[in-house]
Amino acid sequence: MLNPDLVGRTFVGATSTTISSDSIAAFARALGEPETHLAPPTFAITISLEQSQSILVESGLDWSRVVHGDQRFLINKQLTAGMEIFCNSTIESARVVAGNEIVTVRSDLLNGGEVAVSSWSTLVFRA
């Protein structure tokens, strides 16, 4: 069970990720999209997923029991090759419904100190 004291806490990413043209091309190919120098809108998840998973596992939730509930993105600046990105993740909410824990994590991808992309992942941890 998620410690309720973690709701509202922001976990600041300690290391950066530099987006490569190869990673954008591989992601685009997986989606069946033409290769481009611009990252597809959902590319942000490739950066934020590791940090989100890490903080939720550290908080005691069993990642092997997760079901993806919802995902949304707010794009302020298109991600492109060569950008250096830091990821900060905040546990925005947690609740229990029918024994399942439903947790929403917001991840902010920062470039040059400004939020380029925010994404919200709602995850259901099955009972």
C-alpha positions in Angstrom: 0.0 0.0 0.0 1.3 3.5 -0.9 2.3 5.6 2.0 -0.3 8.5 1.9 2.5 10.9 3.0 4.0 10.5 -0.5 1.0 12.0 -2.2 2.1 15.5 -3.4 5.8 14.7 -3.1 8.0 15.6 -6.1 11.0 13.4 -6.9 13.6 15.4 -8.7 15.5 13.6 -11.4 19.3 13.6 -10.6 20.5 12.8 -14.1 19.6 14.1 -17.5 18.7 12.3 -20.7 19.9 13.5 -24.1 17.4 12.7 -26.8 19.1 11.0 -29.8 17.8 10.9 -33.3 18.2 7.1 -33.2 15.8 6.8 -30.2 13.2 9.0 -31.9 13.5 7.0 -35.1 13.2 3.7 -33.2 10.1 4.9 -31.4 8.5 6.3 -34.6 9.1 2.9 -36.4 7.5 1.1 -33.5 4.4 3.2 -34.1 4.5 2.8 -37.8 5.2 6.5 -38.3 7.7 7.9 -40.8 11.1 8.7 -39.3 11.4 12.3 -38.3 13.6 14.6 -36.3 10.6 15.5 -34.2 9.6 13.0 -31.5 6.1 11.7 -31.7 3.9 13.1 -28.9 4.0 10.0 -26.8 7.8 9.7 -26.9 7.9 11.5 -23.6 6.9 8.2 -21.8 10.3 6.7 -22.8 12.0 9.2 -20.5 9.5 9.4 -17.7 8.5 5.7 -17.3 11.8 4.6 -15.6 11.6 7.3 -12.9 7.8 6.7 -12.3 8.4 3.0 -12.0 11.3 3.5 -9.7 9.5 5.8 -7.2 6.4 3.6 -7.1 8.5 0.4 -6.5 10.5 2.2 -3.8 7.2 3.3 -2.2 6.2 -0.4 -1.8 3.8 -0.9 -4.7 4.2 -4.2 -6.7 4.9 -3.2 -10.3 4.1 -6.7 -11.5 0.4 -6.1 -10.6 0.0 -2.9 -12.5 -2.6 -2.2 -15.1 -2.4 1.0 -17.2 -5.5 3.1 -16.5 -4.9 6.4 -18.4 -2.2 8.5 -20.0 -2.3 12.1 -21.1 0.2 14.7 -22.3 0.6 18.4 -22.3 3.2 19.5 -24.8 4.6 23.0 -24.4 7.7 22.4 -26.5 8.2 19.6 -29.1 10.9 17.2 -28.1 13.7 17.0 -30.7 17.1 15.2 -31.1 19.9 16.8 -29.0 17.6 18.1 -26.2 18.9 17.5 -22.7 16.0 16.5 -20.5 15.5 16.3 -16.8 12.5 14.4 -15.4 10.7 15.4 -12.2 7.9 13.1 -11.1 5.1 14.0 -8.6 2.7 11.5 -7.0 -0.5 13.6 -7.5 -3.1 11.2 -6.1 -3.7 7.8 -4.6 -6.9 6.1 -3.7 -8.2 2.6 -3.0 -11.2 1.3 -5.0 -12.5 -2.2 -4.5 -9.2 -3.2 -3.0 -7.2 -1.8 -5.9 -4.8 1.1 -5.5 -5.2 3.8 -8.2 -2.2 6.1 -8.4 -1.7 9.1 -10.6 1.9 10.4 -11.3 2.7 13.6 -13.2 6.1 13.7 -14.8 7.5 17.0 -16.0 10.2 16.9 -18.7 12.4 19.9 -18.3 14.6 21.4 -21.0 16.7 24.5 -20.1 14.7 24.8 -16.8 11.4 25.0 -18.6 8.7 22.3 -18.8 8.7 21.0 -22.3 6.2 18.1 -21.7 4.0 17.1 -18.7 2.5 13.7 -18.7 0.0 12.1 -16.3 0.0 8.3 -15.8 -2.9 6.7 -13.9 -2.0 3.2 -12.8 -4.1 0.6 -11.2 -2.3 -1.8 -8.8 -4.5 -4.9 -8.6 -5.4 -6.3 -5.2 
